[in-house]
Amino acid sequence: NMSLREHALSLFRSAVGTVQPTPMLKRAVKLQGDRCPQLLVKGRAFPVKRDLYLVGFGKAVLGMAAAAEEILGDHLVRGIINVPLGIQQSLQRAGMQEMLLKPHSKIQVIEGAKNNLPDPEALRGAVAIQELAEGLTVDDLLLVLISGGGSALLPAPIPPILLKEKEKLTKVLASRGAAIQELNIVRKTLSLLKGGGLARLAYPAQVVSLILSDVIGDPVDIIASGPTAASSHSVQDCLQILTKYNLLHNLPDSVEMVLSGSPSKPTAPEDYSHVCNIIIGSNTLALDEAKHQAEGLGYTTLILSAAICGEVSHVAVLYCQLIRLVCLGFSGLGEGPLGDDMRGSLLQLAAELEIPGLNLAEFLQVLRGLGPERPVCILAGGETTVQLQGTGKGGRNQELALRVGLGLHRAQATEVSSPQVKCEILFLSGGTDGQDGPTEAAGAFCSPELVDEALQEGLDAEAFLSNNDSYTFFSQFQGGHHLLVTGLTGTNVMDIQAILIRAT
């Protein structure tokens, strides 16, 4: 009889395990035949006519490259990857040998982008990748490994723009309130490699990109700014954004020169038939694995969405109300006026959150049929945002868990009707990269009892939340027992949430 906590932990671990670089690549990529070798990627065959090269950039690319080199063997001629500063040392310290390249590897590793910002080291790596791509011929095959964080690791401003000029422009845009999409359009327009640039430079070689997605909906032209995907934006779009933020008339000369020298209308769509972009890992994949595991543990399991987004305080309300609705259903009161009220407010909340592709009405219909005879597991994933009010230490997953704990505590305090069936409830939220904000935790667990138990230790959950200090709360409460600590995982497909409910 395992505890809900042990169950939740094993679901989280299996979800992260399935998007680990090594198993993920081995599932997706095979090399077949000796005389006329073929690279098989998810069932598609690419003949290796002459030489096979590899480039990559992103937070999970070191492990992806190590697995790729093992699969490709002697067919790999040369590789260059750009990875975050210090990652080899961190993985070494964590004993994650399988994520590191072997001695005598044919892949050169360049570390850069300190604090996830483009820097001269990242630029040096980008230039090396550019030169490799430009030298390829029609018989070569270029394998490109891409994961989140790849954008900062591939800075290559179009000459004569300097890296610091491009950086300054993006900073000014951000300070004037430009959205991330707008920043990316400007970045792509001023870049040699982003927005399909890398694929254009590698032409006529065959380009095969293996992508680990850390973006909701897995859009290949957005992940790492889409170096191997046709850009859906033109110079015109870039100029519009610069006009909107009042920047058109004080641009550096170099930026003006590049913008005026570019065709203003999108030119005839370029031929990207030599490119194949394949998503090999995503939040959806991780959730499917967790669902498979939960069903094995006897849970009725539902996936809510892999695209949960919005402010944590609103997302916490959504989760609290779902939990209360399941408990209401367990006690046979789900069909009364209280259940109808909850369903109504849930639908309204979901409409406000605008979660892409979520059909909540259908989801609530499935919940209606669930009784107390089997425990219920609801899984979800995505990436929430926190609006900082305080100066505390935390991350979006720990804050979400604490807010859900507080919400459930308040709901219990106000519910007058005592349902016949008592529910045991556990909520978990964690980052699949093993890092939640600037802390060593990946996330946290909570239950409805959390707030009362913390008060007995003299900890006021509400006070910690108002200072965005969820990490300090969880590390002081019960000796940090409610923190989810996994260490660096070497992968990243955003966050995962699990709700476990069983009748007691």
Salt bridges, closest charged atoms under 4 A:
ASP51 OD2 - ARG50 NE 3.77
GLU70 OE2 - LYS26 NZ 3.09
GLU121 OE1 - ARG124 NE 3.20
ASP140 OD1 - ARG50 NE 3.34
GLU182 OE2 - LYS244 NZ 2.77
GLU270 OE2 - ARG200 NE 3.80
GLU295 OE2 - LYS291 NZ 3.02
GLU335 OE2 - ARG368 NE 3.17
ASP340 OD1 - ARG343 NH2 3.09
ASP340 OD1 - ARG368 NH2 3.77
GLU383 OE1 - ARG396 NH2 2.97
GLU399 OE2 - ARG403 NH2 3.09
GLU415 OE2 - ARG324 NE 2.77
GLU424 OE1 - ARG502 NE 2.96
ASP452 OD1 - HIS409 ND1 3.82
GLU462 OE2 - ARG410 NH2 2.87
ASP495 OD2 - ARG396 NE 2.55
